[in-house]
Amino acid sequence: MNAEVKVFDFNPNVAWKVNDKLSIGAGMSLQYVTAHFESGVPVGGATGYGRLSADGWAWGGNLGVMWQPTETLRFGLAYRSQVNHHADGTFKAGMKTGPDGIPKLGIPANTSGKGYNLGTYDGQATMSAPHVVTLTGTWEATQALRLSGLVRWTNWASFDSLPITSLAFRQLAGNPTSSNTHKEEYHWKDSWLFTLGADYTINDAVTVRGGVGYEISPVDDDKYRSATIPDTDRLWLSLGATWHVNNKLQGDFGLAYLKGIGDKGLYNKTTGEQLGEFNKLDAILVGAQFVYRFD
């Protein structure tokens, strides 16, 4: 079993300062996604397997507003729309021998002699990046020190299942009237992230920052935790810096460590019986961006 999804997000934005207290911004998000899924599934007395490789383009948008009631206090509200991806590609399917050793569906054995190739078919996967709403607040405690907080809501309830469509599923089942769509069930719920952080300005060119956060997992029922997209509650620990190259160009850099907290088990979706457990569900995130201001 293997799964990999990569999303490349091109997100140009424009902003307008309405007055000294209010600024607004908007942007368009053009996303390119590549998806690779590989899994086995019991079919009668044999084991069917499939490998999907697909890619596609989709787009969405984002809006934001910043309100600064005083010189030392400001609040921000941002919205990022859902992006619906439909990735097209190829689906390679095969079937290993059953206990009787009889070739399945009359397909010639592959070169290893341990299975049977069913061929390569068109394949599609449908997935959505969720709606996201973020509320932030910043207080300039001193001329150099700023304290901030964040609350983020993510509409993961829209991710109910991951459907993969291909005629290969009918070949695996050996039934030309069976469904050509396989759905991996997730039944996620909306998730929340809460963070606190601090920024410290060392000089006119460099600012450093750090923070801590806690994110509530979208996995609503532990039995729907998936081996391909596992998740649990997470503790965030982050560090970052901003480098002002000049009065128009700046670079932002960040590093975050995510530690999974809570249940890490995998369960039978029907009986609830525990089938296994992850030793850890941790991750490291690295980010960088450059911003250029036009006068």
Rosetta silent file (secondary structure, phi, psi, omega in degrees, C-alpha in Angstrom):
SEQUENCE: MNAEVKVFDFNPNVAWKVNDKLSIGAGMSLQYVTAHFESGVPVGGATGYGRLSADGWAWGGNLGVMWQPTETLRFGLAYRSQVNHHADGTFKAGMKTGPDGIPKLGIPANTSGKGYNLGTYDGQATMSAPHVVTLTGTWEATQALRLSGLVRWTNWASFDSLPITSLAFRQLAGNPTSSNTHKEEYHWKDSWLFTLGADYTINDAVTVRGGVGYEISPVDDDKYRSATIPDTDRLWLSLGATWHVNNKLQGDFGLAYLKGIGDKGLYNKTTGEQLGEFNKLDAILVGAQFVYRFD
SCORE:     score description
SCORE:     0.000 S_00000001
   1 L     0.000  131.378 -178.126    0.000    0.000    0.000 S_00000001
   2 E  -153.055  143.411  178.065    1.366    3.378   -1.004 S_00000001
   3 E  -148.334  139.594  177.917   -0.039    6.876   -1.560 S_00000001
   4 E  -149.941  125.722  177.117    1.487   10.198   -2.572 S_00000001
   5 E  -127.741  125.490  177.350   -0.236   13.478   -3.453 S_00000001
   6 E  -119.255  133.402  179.190    1.710   16.610   -4.408 S_00000001
   7 E  -122.962  123.877  175.987    0.054   20.008   -4.906 S_00000001
   8 E  -106.142  117.672 -171.806    1.852   22.940   -6.550 S_00000001
   9 E  -110.550  115.764  174.801   -0.006   26.179   -5.773 S_00000001
  10 E  -101.326  113.078 -167.291    0.513   29.328   -7.886 S_00000001
  11 L  -130.249   74.248  175.510   -1.200   32.083   -5.902 S_00000001
  12 L   -69.273  141.200 -177.459   -0.807   35.681   -7.207 S_00000001
  13 E  -133.204  155.193  171.417   -2.427   38.292   -4.936 S_00000001
  14 E  -129.169  149.142 -179.620   -3.249   41.989   -4.965 S_00000001
  15 E  -135.750  151.012 -179.646   -3.867   44.220   -1.927 S_00000001
  16 E  -136.184  125.400  176.277   -5.358   47.667   -1.406 S_00000001
  17 E   -87.215  105.916 -176.526   -4.936   49.903    1.622 S_00000001
  18 L   -68.063  -48.399  176.357   -8.346   51.552    2.017 S_00000001
  19 L  -156.811 -168.513 -176.444   -7.215   53.837    4.833 S_00000001
  20 L   -66.979  -16.961 -177.236   -4.898   53.815    7.853 S_00000001
  21 L  -108.121  -19.364 -170.778   -7.072   51.249    9.626 S_00000001
  22 E  -131.766  132.549  173.907   -8.348   48.951    6.864 S_00000001
  23 E  -134.065  146.611  178.247   -6.696   46.915    4.085 S_00000001
  24 E  -131.826  156.858 -179.900   -8.202   44.286    1.790 S_00000001
  25 E  -150.621  161.427  178.741   -6.721   41.710   -0.560 S_00000001
  26 E  -154.387  158.086  179.837   -7.685   38.997   -3.038 S_00000001
  27 E  -159.034  168.650  175.748   -5.994   36.376   -5.134 S_00000001
  28 E  -118.048  136.022 -178.673   -6.422   33.439   -7.477 S_00000001
  29 E  -110.347  111.625  176.798   -5.041   29.997   -6.672 S_00000001
  30 E  -104.693  116.401 -172.526   -4.033   27.866   -9.655 S_00000001
  31 E  -115.832  136.574  172.378   -3.112   24.366   -8.476 S_00000001
  32 E  -112.952  126.912 -176.410   -1.402   21.478  -10.238 S_00000001
  33 E  -120.480  139.095  170.255   -1.791   18.113   -8.523 S_00000001
  34 E  -120.525  135.090 -176.534   -0.034   14.786   -9.076 S_00000001
  35 E  -131.099  135.660  176.218   -1.455   11.675   -7.404 S_00000001
  36 E  -133.893  120.127  178.030   -0.077    8.155   -7.050 S_00000001
  37 E  -127.726  137.592  177.436   -2.053    5.427   -5.270 S_00000001
  38 E  -141.313  129.950 -177.140   -1.185    1.748   -5.007 S_00000001
  39 E  -158.464  159.363  173.835   -3.131   -0.866   -3.069 S_00000001
  40 E  -110.066  154.988  179.910   -4.225   -4.495   -2.999 S_00000001
  41 E  -147.189  133.048  178.505   -7.765   -5.823   -2.571 S_00000001
  42 E   -64.254  132.601  176.382   -9.059   -9.404   -2.057 S_00000001
  43 E  -131.968  100.155 -175.845  -10.972  -10.689   -5.116 S_00000001
  44 L    62.506 -127.548  178.901  -12.419  -14.148   -4.547 S_00000001
  45 L   -93.251   11.281 -177.531   -9.537  -16.496   -3.784 S_00000001
  46 E  -121.378  179.043  176.637   -6.962  -14.128   -5.259 S_00000001
  47 E  -120.256  113.661  175.224   -5.456  -10.738   -4.502 S_00000001
  48 E   -85.487  153.179  177.298   -6.096   -7.937   -6.962 S_00000001
  49 E  -144.933  153.413 -179.733   -3.866   -4.891   -7.031 S_00000001
  50 E  -144.684  151.885  179.344   -3.908   -1.526   -8.763 S_00000001
  51 E  -136.504  114.106  179.908   -1.616    1.440   -9.274 S_00000001
  52 E  -102.254  130.941  171.918   -3.034    4.856  -10.278 S_00000001
  53 E  -126.782  116.670 -174.504   -0.830    7.665  -11.609 S_00000001
  54 E  -146.197  159.695  176.069   -2.775   10.822  -12.459 S_00000001
  55 E  -149.759  167.516 -179.872   -2.460   14.603  -12.611 S_00000001
  56 E  -178.402  168.348  179.144   -4.607   17.645  -13.292 S_00000001
  57 E  -114.582  147.250  174.587   -5.164   21.394  -12.923 S_00000001
  58 E  -154.511  166.288 -177.561   -7.796   23.221  -10.860 S_00000001
  59 E  -140.967  158.991  176.338   -8.319   26.705   -9.503 S_00000001
  60 E  -152.586 -162.240 -178.798   -9.822   28.576   -6.572 S_00000001
  61 E  -148.741  170.348  178.112   -9.572   31.946   -4.871 S_00000001
  62 E  -146.309  148.822  179.244   -8.800   33.713   -1.617 S_00000001
  63 E  -132.416  153.035  177.958   -9.905   36.904    0.133 S_00000001
  64 E  -154.669  153.998  176.381   -8.543   38.762    3.123 S_00000001
  65 E  -142.534  141.311  176.356   -9.087   41.825    5.263 S_00000001
  66 E  -126.222  130.628 -179.767   -6.918   43.465    7.947 S_00000001
  67 E  -120.349  128.494 -179.449   -8.258   45.913   10.538 S_00000001
  68 E  -120.982   91.986 -176.520   -5.961   47.985   12.762 S_00000001
  69 E   -69.740  -29.697  177.725   -8.005   49.776   15.440 S_00000001
  70 E  -134.096  173.916 -179.129   -4.907   51.153   17.210 S_00000001
  71 L   -66.444  -24.188 -174.538   -1.240   51.608   16.383 S_00000001
  72 L  -112.053    2.590 -175.527   -0.266   48.483   18.342 S_00000001
  73 E  -134.142  132.268  177.077   -3.211   46.159   17.683 S_00000001
  74 E  -147.858  153.774 -179.454   -4.466   44.571   14.454 S_00000001
  75 E  -129.882  147.741  178.835   -6.711   41.717   13.368 S_00000001
  76 E  -131.926  145.431  176.600   -6.879   39.739   10.147 S_00000001
  77 E  -133.392  125.768 -176.613   -9.540   37.524    8.575 S_00000001
  78 E  -130.780  145.013  177.215   -8.770   35.351    5.544 S_00000001
  79 E  -128.989  132.427  174.531  -10.797   32.937    3.437 S_00000001
  80 E  -121.545  127.320 -173.846   -9.459   30.345    0.977 S_00000001
  81 L   -75.094  162.222  172.203  -11.963   28.599   -1.258 S_00000001
  82 L   -67.802  142.962  176.715  -12.371   24.899   -1.874 S_00000001
  83 E  -121.534  118.071 -176.837  -10.457   23.607   -4.917 S_00000001
  84 E   -95.324  115.113 -177.790  -11.992   20.607   -6.672 S_00000001
  85 E   -99.762  135.607  171.055   -9.405   18.412   -8.380 S_00000001
  86 E  -126.773  101.894 -175.642  -10.163   15.877  -11.089 S_00000001
  87 E   -96.873  130.215  178.942   -6.931   14.070  -11.937 S_00000001
  88 E  -111.336  146.920  179.083   -6.694   11.916  -15.081 S_00000001
  89 E  -176.631 -141.089 -177.380   -4.053    9.319  -15.842 S_00000001
  90 E  -121.159  148.697  178.135   -3.415    5.587  -16.057 S_00000001
  91 E  -125.174  113.262  177.779   -4.434    2.685  -13.862 S_00000001
  92 E   -95.474  128.432 -175.572   -2.284   -0.456  -13.958 S_00000001
  93 E  -125.683  153.155  177.227   -4.037   -3.561  -12.651 S_00000001
  94 E  -158.031  175.980  179.769   -3.038   -7.137  -11.929 S_00000001
  95 E  -148.714  129.628  176.432   -3.985  -10.197   -9.962 S_00000001
  96 E   -84.494  160.565 -179.098   -1.918  -12.686   -8.018 S_00000001
  97 L   -67.287  149.160  174.937   -2.748  -16.403   -8.008 S_00000001
  98 L   -85.375 -174.100 -179.001   -5.203  -17.793   -5.504 S_00000001
  99 L   -60.914  -27.084 -178.339   -4.683  -20.878   -3.312 S_00000001
 100 L   -81.492  -10.356  178.455   -5.579  -23.150   -6.254 S_00000001
 101 L    72.475   10.458 -177.318   -2.793  -21.690   -8.403 S_00000001
 102 L   -84.139  134.778  177.086   -5.174  -21.325  -11.356 S_00000001
 103 L   -57.718  133.764 -177.473   -4.599  -18.344  -13.693 S_00000001
 104 H   -88.373  132.865  177.375   -7.292  -15.728  -13.055 S_00000001
 105 H    60.049   15.291  176.920   -9.401  -14.513  -15.994 S_00000001
 106 H    69.721   21.882 -178.518   -7.121  -16.389  -18.381 S_00000001
 107 L   -87.113  133.850  179.993   -4.484  -13.646  -18.308 S_00000001
 108 L   -59.586  148.049  179.937   -0.876  -14.778  -19.040 S_00000001
 109 E   -67.115  151.148  176.723    1.510  -14.807  -16.102 S_00000001
 110 L   -79.024 -178.450 -172.438    3.924  -11.912  -15.689 S_00000001
 111 L   -66.154  -24.515  179.798    7.682  -12.328  -15.900 S_00000001
 112 L   -79.330  -17.283 -178.118    8.015  -13.189  -12.212 S_00000001
 113 L    75.266    7.716 -175.804    5.553  -16.052  -12.547 S_00000001
 114 L  -108.920    1.743 -178.589    3.842  -14.952   -9.339 S_00000001
 115 E  -162.956 -174.162 -175.350    0.909  -13.017  -10.744 S_00000001
 116 E  -135.122  128.912 -177.820   -1.146  -12.058  -13.773 S_00000001
 117 E   -83.162  128.532  175.750   -1.166   -8.769  -15.663 S_00000001
 118 E   -98.305  -13.017  175.088   -4.561   -7.325  -16.482 S_00000001
 119 E   111.024 -173.286 -179.242   -3.118   -4.361  -18.371 S_00000001
 120 E  -115.236  132.276 -175.447   -3.148   -0.576  -18.287 S_00000001
 121 E  -128.539  165.058  169.235   -6.408    1.394  -18.361 S_00000001
 122 E   -66.662  144.712  179.023   -7.555    4.996  -18.155 S_00000001
 123 E  -144.401  149.837  178.905   -8.006    6.078  -14.548 S_00000001
 124 E  -137.959  149.320  173.383   -9.337    9.097  -12.674 S_00000001
 125 E  -133.062  139.993  179.885   -9.332   10.322   -9.082 S_00000001
 126 E  -118.151  127.399 -179.595  -11.496   13.089   -7.617 S_00000001
 127 E  -149.818  159.336 -177.283  -10.433   15.025   -4.521 S_00000001
 128 E  -132.051  135.922  167.471  -10.999   18.455   -2.999 S_00000001
 129 E   -84.468  132.886 -167.429   -8.856   20.900   -1.064 S_00000001
 130 L   -77.848  163.149  166.371  -11.188   22.280    1.665 S_00000001
 131 L   -62.304  142.134  179.060  -12.551   25.740    2.450 S_00000001
 132 E  -135.526  130.928  174.770  -10.313   27.441    5.047 S_00000001
 133 E  -122.320  128.483 -176.088  -11.110   30.432    7.294 S_00000001
 134 E  -125.903  129.754  176.034   -8.325   31.984    9.400 S_00000001
 135 E  -115.276  128.505 -178.945   -8.611   34.624   12.143 S_00000001
 136 E  -128.852  155.413  175.241   -5.437   36.268   13.471 S_00000001
 137 E  -141.959  140.403 -178.978   -4.591   38.906   16.049 S_00000001
 138 E  -135.675  134.552  177.251   -1.297   40.734   16.719 S_00000001
 139 E  -123.687  125.322  176.803   -0.247   43.001   19.579 S_00000001
 140 E   -86.437   94.664 -176.558    2.972   45.032   19.452 S_00000001
 141 L   -66.467  -40.246  174.729    4.023   44.726   23.072 S_00000001
 142 L  -137.470 -178.024  179.630    7.192   46.768   22.480 S_00000001
 143 L   -64.991  -26.547 -177.370    8.894   48.334   19.485 S_00000001
 144 L  -105.885  -24.900 -172.747   10.747   45.044   18.879 S_00000001
 145 E  -107.853  130.435  176.140    8.401   42.376   20.306 S_00000001
 146 E  -125.928  134.243  176.861    5.063   41.298   18.825 S_00000001
 147 E  -109.390  142.521 -174.666    2.726   38.659   20.255 S_00000001
 148 E  -143.798  158.868  175.790    0.171   36.915   18.054 S_00000001
 149 E  -139.909  156.890 -177.426   -2.579   34.312   18.055 S_00000001
 150 E  -144.469  141.136  170.194   -4.378   32.359   15.347 S_00000001
 151 E  -129.338  125.665 -178.422   -7.565   30.315   15.000 S_00000001
 152 E  -127.473  128.899  175.746   -8.078   28.348   11.785 S_00000001
 153 E  -106.624  130.572 -179.795  -11.146   26.392   10.692 S_00000001
 154 E  -123.607  126.438 -173.824  -10.758   23.839    7.884 S_00000001
 155 L   -81.477   61.476  179.848  -13.798   22.315    6.181 S_00000001
 156 H   -72.670   -9.463  176.670  -12.528   18.708    6.096 S_00000001
 157 H   -63.060  -18.582  177.340  -16.133   17.464    6.431 S_00000001
 158 H   -73.666  -14.419  179.984  -16.252   17.875    2.640 S_00000001
 159 L   -94.783   82.913 -177.063  -13.723   15.007    2.368 S_00000001
 160 L   -89.096  -34.907 -179.298  -16.104   12.084    2.767 S_00000001
 161 E  -158.121  165.693  176.551  -14.426    9.636    0.393 S_00000001
 162 E  -119.516   97.107 -178.121  -11.746    9.339   -2.287 S_00000001
 163 E   -84.140  133.301  174.334  -13.288    7.866   -5.465 S_00000001
 164 E  -120.500  128.139 -174.624  -11.039    6.250   -8.082 S_00000001
 165 E  -117.986  131.377  176.558  -12.623    5.305  -11.403 S_00000001
 166 L  -167.249  145.800  174.635  -11.292    2.838  -13.990 S_00000001
 167 L   -65.440  -14.271  178.895  -12.592   -0.038  -16.137 S_00000001
 168 H   -60.674  -29.463 -179.367   -9.850   -2.085  -14.490 S_00000001
 169 H   -64.567  -33.003  176.112  -12.134   -2.643  -11.481 S_00000001
 170 H   -69.730  -35.049  177.027  -14.519   -4.617  -13.695 S_00000001
 171 H   -66.545  -42.231  179.249  -11.601   -6.700  -14.927 S_00000001
 172 H   -62.631  -38.670 -179.730  -10.474   -7.390  -11.370 S_00000001
 173 H   -79.181  -16.888 -177.688  -13.992   -8.462  -10.409 S_00000001
 174 L    68.497   25.735 -176.554  -14.403  -10.521  -13.569 S_00000001
 175 L  -137.254  110.411 -176.111  -17.870   -8.999  -14.031 S_00000001
 176 L   -67.213  -11.006  179.909  -18.558   -6.563  -16.932 S_00000001
 177 L  -102.885   -1.996 -178.586  -21.612   -5.143  -15.109 S_00000001
 178 L   -74.907  168.727 -177.328  -19.919   -4.384  -11.781 S_00000001
 179 L   -67.637  143.059  176.147  -19.025   -0.848  -10.688 S_00000001
 180 L  -100.007   15.947  179.875  -15.960    0.757  -12.244 S_00000001
 181 E  -124.054  129.709  174.327  -15.488    3.066   -9.212 S_00000001
 182 E  -111.336  130.109 -179.714  -13.753    2.220   -5.932 S_00000001
 183 E  -115.544  123.949  171.231  -14.305    4.560   -2.967 S_00000001
 184 E   -89.958  119.096 -174.611  -12.028    4.723    0.033 S_00000001
 185 E   -83.715  135.737  178.921  -14.231    5.952    2.911 S_00000001
 186 L  -124.247  -45.486  178.715  -12.937    8.662    5.282 S_00000001
 187 L    52.184   51.534 -179.639  -15.944   10.522    6.772 S_00000001
 188 L   -75.554  164.287  175.224  -13.794   13.323    8.174 S_00000001
 189 L  -115.263  169.043  175.577  -15.061   16.235   10.269 S_00000001
 190 L   -65.250  146.156 -178.276  -14.063   19.904   10.256 S_00000001
 191 E  -117.419  160.126 -178.966  -10.783   20.565   12.061 S_00000001
 192 E  -129.996  142.842  174.820   -9.482   23.457   14.191 S_00000001
 193 E  -126.142  132.473  178.377   -5.995   24.857   14.756 S_00000001
 194 E  -124.859  128.938 -178.585   -5.069   27.168   17.663 S_00000001
 195 E  -136.841  155.385  170.832   -1.641   28.844   17.889 S_00000001
 196 E  -132.200  141.361 -178.242    0.306   31.398   19.933 S_00000001
 197 E  -154.091  174.113  179.997    3.550   32.986   18.775 S_00000001
 198 E  -143.116  142.632  174.067    6.043   35.809   19.102 S_00000001
 199 E  -118.180  140.905  177.802    8.128   37.878   16.657 S_00000001
 200 E  -131.373  123.699 -179.910   11.287   39.733   17.631 S_00000001
 201 E   -87.384  114.069  179.985   12.926   42.362   15.401 S_00000001
 202 L   -77.822  -45.459  176.257   16.693   42.126   15.685 S_00000001
 203 L  -155.747 -171.697 -176.640   17.387   45.008   13.291 S_00000001
 204 L   -64.117  -19.942 -175.001   15.894   46.698   10.228 S_00000001
 205 L  -101.400  -27.715 -169.760   16.743   43.701    8.040 S_00000001
 206 E  -127.869  132.999  172.115   16.037   40.610   10.186 S_00000001
 207 E  -128.389  134.915  177.685   13.068   39.420   12.272 S_00000001
 208 E  -113.639  156.988 -177.707   12.912   36.029   14.007 S_00000001
 209 E  -150.462  160.756  175.703    9.816   34.225   15.281 S_00000001
 210 E  -154.695  159.350 -178.118    8.629   31.119   17.094 S_00000001
 211 E  -164.554  168.930  177.726    5.334   29.557   18.081 S_00000001
 212 E  -136.931  145.732 -179.074    3.355   26.637   19.449 S_00000001
 213 E  -150.556  164.026  176.388   -0.004   25.279   18.316 S_00000001
 214 E  -134.289  129.280 -178.547   -2.505   22.482   18.731 S_00000001
 215 E  -118.492  130.467  178.170   -4.602   21.043   15.889 S_00000001
 216 E   -85.437  127.802 -174.735   -7.686   18.854   16.342 S_00000001
 217 L   -64.390  145.845  174.007   -7.677   15.944   13.902 S_00000001
 218 L   -77.695   -7.618  178.966  -10.370   15.672   11.203 S_00000001
 219 L   -70.576  107.981 -175.335  -10.638   11.919   11.898 S_00000001
 220 L   -80.306  -36.404 -178.991  -14.085   11.752   13.492 S_00000001
 221 L  -128.587  122.876 -174.898  -14.152    7.989   14.102 S_00000001
 222 H   -56.317  -26.875 -178.022  -10.881    6.114   14.738 S_00000001
 223 H   -70.049  -15.474  177.783  -12.067    3.160   12.645 S_00000001
 224 H   -96.992    7.404  172.677  -11.921    5.402    9.542 S_00000001
 225 L   -64.818  132.867 -174.015   -8.255    6.282   10.058 S_00000001
 226 L  -107.120  146.089  175.708   -6.548    5.234    6.834 S_00000001
 227 L   -70.701  -25.291 -179.257   -3.105    3.749    6.274 S_00000001
 228 L   -82.850  -35.108  177.525   -2.793    5.876    3.122 S_00000001
 229 L  -131.872   71.936 -177.593   -3.805    9.199    4.774 S_00000001
 230 L   -74.588  154.227  178.866   -3.327    8.671    8.535 S_00000001
 231 L  -159.732  156.062  174.534   -4.064   11.475   10.982 S_00000001
 232 L  -159.571  175.784  175.836   -4.432   12.287   14.674 S_00000001
 233 E   -58.055  149.769 -174.113   -4.342   15.404   16.898 S_00000001
 234 E  -133.243  140.591  169.556   -1.103   17.333   16.400 S_00000001
 235 E   -98.486  127.786  179.177    1.225   19.546   18.426 S_00000001
 236 E  -103.475  132.761  171.227    2.939   22.245   16.321 S_00000001
 237 E  -128.278  124.239 -172.360    6.372   23.686   17.180 S_00000001
 238 E  -137.625  152.414  174.455    7.703   26.276   14.721 S_00000001
 239 E  -134.898  152.514  178.877   10.575   28.665   14.052 S_00000001
 240 E  -164.581  175.733  179.699   10.981   31.249   11.311 S_00000001
 241 E  -156.210  154.452  173.469   12.608   34.422   10.083 S_00000001
 242 E  -123.458  134.494  178.948   12.038   37.345    7.718 S_00000001
 243 E  -119.358  115.264  176.966   14.819   38.982    5.745 S_00000001
 244 E   -87.318  101.269 -178.439   14.176   42.453    4.283 S_00000001
 245 L   -65.430  -44.499  174.003   16.499   42.552    1.281 S_00000001
 246 L  -154.715 -167.051 -175.320   15.476   46.158    0.575 S_00000001
 247 L   -76.621   -2.870  178.105   12.379   48.331    1.006 S_00000001
 248 L  -117.001  -28.604 -174.120   10.523   46.410   -1.737 S_00000001
 249 E  -114.476  131.574  175.054   11.735   42.801   -1.498 S_00000001
 250 E  -138.681  151.321  176.049   11.533   40.476    1.501 S_00000001
 251 E  -117.888  137.905  178.583   12.018   36.761    2.056 S_00000001
 252 E  -119.062  135.420 -175.954   10.129   34.664    4.634 S_00000001
 253 E  -134.196  140.417 -177.621   11.411   31.286    5.870 S_00000001
 254 E  -145.751  151.671  176.709    9.837   28.765    8.231 S_00000001
 255 E  -138.718  128.436 -178.973   10.397   25.368    9.832 S_00000001
 256 E  -132.704  141.203  175.210    7.720   23.431   11.732 S_00000001
 257 E  -113.497  124.807  179.822    7.707   20.120   13.576 S_00000001
 258 E  -109.632  124.106  179.394    4.360   18.324   13.905 S_00000001
 259 E  -113.777  121.220  178.272    3.999   15.633   16.564 S_00000001
 260 E   -69.649  135.077 -178.229    1.024   13.289   16.433 S_00000001
 261 E  -127.951  135.413  177.477   -0.819   12.946   19.746 S_00000001
 262 L   104.325 -159.827 -176.020   -3.476   10.409   20.671 S_00000001
 263 L   -61.746  131.407  178.443   -4.748    7.242   19.004 S_00000001
 264 L  -123.783   18.295 -175.379   -2.576    6.018   16.109 S_00000001
 265 E   -81.288  160.555  172.234   -4.319    2.688   15.503 S_00000001
 266 E  -115.129  136.741 -171.201   -5.784    1.195   12.320 S_00000001
 267 E  -131.754  154.414  171.357   -9.119   -0.603   12.620 S_00000001
 268 L   -68.270  124.575 -174.246  -11.486   -2.804   10.652 S_00000001
 269 L   -67.048  -21.745 -177.739  -14.188   -0.403    9.420 S_00000001
 270 L   -91.506  -49.144 -174.581  -16.926   -3.016    9.924 S_00000001
 271 L   -95.133  -19.456 -176.018  -16.047   -4.726   13.200 S_00000001
 272 L    80.860    2.921 -179.841  -13.899   -2.040   14.835 S_00000001
 273 L   -68.671  135.477  179.622  -11.168   -4.628   15.521 S_00000001
 274 E   -74.184  129.777 -177.384   -7.679   -3.121   15.738 S_00000001
 275 E  -104.658  -22.434 -178.219   -5.479   -4.330   12.871 S_00000001
 276 E  -178.955 -175.712 -178.029   -2.298   -2.396   13.582 S_00000001
 277 E  -157.038  139.370  174.169   -0.803    0.823   14.896 S_00000001
 278 L   -78.105  139.240  175.498    1.627    3.497   13.724 S_00000001
 279 L   -67.011  -37.086  177.755    4.668    3.995   15.944 S_00000001
 280 L  -156.897  156.088  175.572    4.455    7.733   15.291 S_00000001
 281 L  -130.476   70.463 -176.016    2.615   10.220   13.066 S_00000001
 282 L  -111.999  161.706  179.750    5.105   13.085   12.929 S_00000001
 283 E  -154.247  156.263  173.572    6.135   15.462   10.140 S_00000001
 284 E  -122.795  128.014  179.875    8.572   18.281    9.356 S_00000001
 285 E  -113.799  134.190  178.099    7.442   21.216    7.193 S_00000001
 286 E  -124.622  131.547 -178.906    9.823   23.631    5.472 S_00000001
 287 E  -138.509  153.086  176.960    8.609   26.775    3.710 S_00000001
 288 E  -153.552  143.752  175.571    9.994   29.817    1.923 S_00000001
 289 E  -152.001  155.683  174.147    8.500   32.730   -0.007 S_00000001
 290 E  -123.409  139.324 -178.600    9.535   36.075   -1.449 S_00000001
 291 E  -122.573  130.017  177.229    7.281   39.138   -1.594 S_00000001
 292 E  -117.058  128.926 -178.734    7.833   42.148   -3.882 S_00000001
 293 L  -101.335  129.284  177.253    5.937   45.398   -3.264 S_00000001
 294 L   -97.342  129.092  178.848    5.054   47.722   -6.128 S_00000001
 295 L   -87.199    0.000    0.000    4.822   51.412   -5.254 S_00000001
